[in-house]
Amino acid sequence: MRAALALVAALVWAAPLTAQTATVTARGETVPVGTANDDAADDPAIWRDARRPERSLIVATDKKAGLYVYGLDGQVKGFTAAGRVNNVALIDMGRSGVIVAASDRNDETRALIRLYRLDVRTGALVPLGVVEGGAGEAYGICLWRQGRALNVYSVLKHGAIHHIRVTLAGGPVGTVVRTMQLATQAEGCVVDPRSARLYVGEEDRGVWSFDARSTGKPEGQLVAPVDGTQLVADVEGLAIMPRGRRGGWLVVSSQGDNAFALFRLPDHRPAGRFRVAAGKFGSVEETDGIEVHPGSFGKDYPGGLFVAQDGHNEPAAQNFKLVAWSDILRAVQARSKEAGQ
């Protein structure tokens, strides 16, 4: 495993990247969402049980109906009706518990952030309340804990990104501390807490990096442009797989060609691509949201867990596929050898 990590981290891709897309298969999948015959499943978030990894949980959206909580076996632990919730994120806030935040687009002129506490024993979501997410249609959401402070980043469809500081004691209260803006439609976002960088996907242009701190400048830098090879529009879900103090990978859903692009951290160099093909479970296409988490998740996912929304799961409704991160690393390593790297 360590050898594979080191090799992938050292890759510099020179051959055409479209020829270097590795292939993996899923080791598991969730029960389909309840909304059939529609684009409904959207975004997952992962909570890892450090003591008993096999009891870890996945929270995911049916963007027409509400929030599901799944076990690693893919079975439903709970469902919370919430209407049109688009993206979801979670974070451990210590004494305040595991906080789940979902972007609420029930009113397309008024974004809301729905907040819950995840009961990690039962899988139930305990409603905490809502805070304002900005004027416009709610799309993406991501979280960052700074000490006791909860930072929420509300990404609106028209490209505005509101940085909201949320206090939880006595019921959630949100305060907008700054606003950033992208030129066109945006959605996926993720924060790397090690570097205090906020990554936001602009669907037709690529991935932008911003200073995640409240004192940071509002201007961002395009660090992973849509180029038709490494990254194909639409840019959708973003996730970070950390390695050490600065390294790891930024993972991006390259929806335009049903693939996932890897960018090395901290320098954002392209570091390979992969697809999820049919195996014991179906293939993955038209992916919106993704999530990845380090650490063991039991015997099936010993080196980390990657979860991707599957936009085509016929004849059933859409669902989420579970992939072992170690399988991804091995596949990317093998592809690099074939390409002579």
Disulfide bonds with the S-S distance in Angstrom:
Cys142-Cys189 2.30
